[in-house]
Amino acid sequence: MKKTKLNDFPTTVEGTKVILEKLRLENSDDYFELYKNRIEHQIFEESVFLFHENHEEFTQRILSLCHIVYVIKLKEKPNILIGDCALHQCNKEQSKIFIGGTIHSDYKGRGYMKETFSLVINLLKQNHFQTLMSETSVYNTSAIHFINKMGFKLKKDSDAKLLYEKNLS
């Protein structure tokens, strides 16, 4: 079996509605605002920002925690960052990786995240990943609905978190 290589993932991926671009520090202002919007709409139980963290520091921290972070832009308006999709906690021996993402509240329910996940899943399959994992809060009902709709199966249920798995082979 061919080894998984995250370095080979393209810088830009185009779908029918979205363009995915690897997150860069030049995106830090828009990226910070994306997560600020999610907090303002009470999507998270706790802040994703560290105390006194600026836009660039936040972006650098997220990049350091993930293998790949794609920002989601609209194909019809490629200057607008509407969300992200991150790959993290890669286990190359088991060919397993975690996926997560967020979408600006103004763009929810329009199929952008579904297309994004589908594009990333295709990249993972092409690079011989076998298992895709996702974790979410038990209180994040929209994420739970979405992850089930994308074909993930509940693997573990704890007090505060749900762990989902999707077989890619």
C-alpha positions in Angstrom: 0.0 0.0 0.0 1.2 3.5 -0.8 2.2 5.7 2.1 -0.1 8.7 3.0 1.5 12.0 2.2 -0.1 15.2 3.4 2.6 17.3 1.9 1.3 16.3 -1.6 -2.1 17.8 -1.0 -2.8 20.7 -3.4 -2.6 24.3 -2.4 -5.9 25.0 -4.1 -8.9 22.7 -4.7 -11.9 23.8 -6.8 -15.4 22.5 -6.5 -18.6 23.7 -8.2 -19.5 26.2 -5.5 -16.3 26.6 -3.4 -12.6 27.0 -3.7 -10.4 25.6 -0.9 -7.0 27.2 -0.3 -4.4 26.2 2.3 -4.5 28.7 5.1 -1.7 31.3 5.1 -0.8 34.0 7.5 -2.0 36.6 5.0 -5.5 35.2 5.7 -5.2 35.8 9.5 -7.5 38.8 9.8 -10.4 37.1 7.9 -9.7 33.8 9.7 -9.8 35.4 13.1 -13.1 37.1 12.1 -14.6 33.7 11.1 -14.0 32.3 14.5 -15.1 35.5 16.2 -18.4 35.2 14.3 -18.8 31.6 15.5 -18.3 32.7 19.2 -20.8 35.6 18.7 -23.4 33.1 17.5 -22.6 30.9 20.5 -21.4 27.9 18.4 -18.7 27.0 20.9 -19.0 26.5 24.7 -15.6 28.0 25.2 -13.4 30.5 23.5 -11.1 29.2 20.8 -8.8 32.3 21.4 -6.1 32.4 24.0 -5.9 35.4 26.3 -4.4 38.4 24.5 -4.0 36.4 21.3 -4.0 38.6 18.1 -5.1 37.5 14.6 -1.7 36.3 13.4 -0.9 34.4 16.7 -4.3 32.7 16.5 -3.7 31.6 12.9 -0.1 30.5 13.6 -1.4 28.4 16.6 -4.1 26.7 14.5 -1.6 26.0 11.7 0.8 24.4 14.3 -2.0 22.1 15.6 -3.1 20.9 12.2 -1.6 19.1 9.3 -3.6 21.0 6.8 -6.1 23.8 7.1 -8.1 24.8 4.0 -10.0 28.0 4.1 -13.3 27.9 2.2 -14.1 30.7 -0.3 -17.0 31.1 -2.7 -16.2 30.4 -6.3 -18.4 33.3 -7.3 -16.7 35.6 -4.7 -13.2 34.3 -4.2 -12.1 37.1 -2.0 -14.6 36.1 0.8 -13.5 33.6 3.4 -16.6 31.8 4.6 -15.2 28.8 6.5 -12.5 26.3 7.1 -11.8 22.6 7.0 -8.9 21.2 9.1 -7.1 17.9 9.1 -5.3 17.0 12.3 -4.2 14.1 14.5 -2.8 12.1 11.6 -1.9 8.5 12.4 0.0 7.3 9.3 0.5 3.8 10.6 -3.3 3.3 10.9 -4.0 5.5 7.9 -6.4 7.5 10.1 -6.9 11.3 10.3 -9.4 13.7 12.0 -11.4 16.3 10.2 -13.2 19.4 11.5 -14.5 22.6 10.2 -16.6 25.7 10.6 -18.7 27.9 8.4 -19.7 31.5 8.9 -23.3 31.7 10.1 -24.4 33.7 7.0 -23.4 30.8 4.8 -24.9 27.8 6.7 -27.3 25.5 5.0 -26.3 26.1 1.5 -24.2 23.0 0.9 -20.8 24.7 1.1 -19.5 22.5 3.9 -20.9 19.3 2.3 -19.0 20.1 -0.9 -15.9 21.0 1.1 -15.9 17.7 3.1 -16.5 15.8 -0.2 -13.5 17.4 -1.8 -11.3 16.7 1.1 -12.6 13.1 1.5 -11.6 12.6 -2.2 -8.1 13.9 -1.5 -7.8 11.6 1.4 -9.0 8.6 -0.6 -6.5 9.4 -3.4 -3.8 9.5 -0.7 -4.8 6.1 0.7 -6.3 7.1 4.0 -8.6 4.4 5.3 -10.4 6.1 8.2 -11.7 9.6 8.8 -12.5 10.6 12.4 -14.5 13.6 13.7 -15.2 14.8 17.2 -17.8 17.3 18.3 -19.6 18.5 21.5 -22.8 16.7 22.5 -24.4 20.1 22.4 -23.4 21.0 18.8 -26.6 19.6 17.2 -25.9 21.1 13.8 -22.5 19.4 13.6 -24.0 16.1 14.8 -26.7 16.3 12.1 -24.1 17.2 9.4 -21.6 14.5 10.4 -24.4 11.9 10.3 -25.5 13.1 6.9 -22.0 12.7 5.6 -22.0 9.0 6.5 -20.0 9.0 9.7 -20.9 6.5 12.4 -20.9 7.1 16.1 -17.9 5.3 17.6 -17.8 6.7 21.2 -20.2 8.7 23.3 -18.8 10.4 26.4 -20.3 13.0 28.7 -19.3 16.0 26.6 -17.9 14.7 23.3 -19.0 12.4 20.5 -16.4 10.6 18.4 -17.4 9.7 14.9 -15.7 7.5 12.2 -16.0 7.1 8.5 -14.5 4.2 6.5 -12.9 5.6 3.3 -12.0 2.3 1.6 
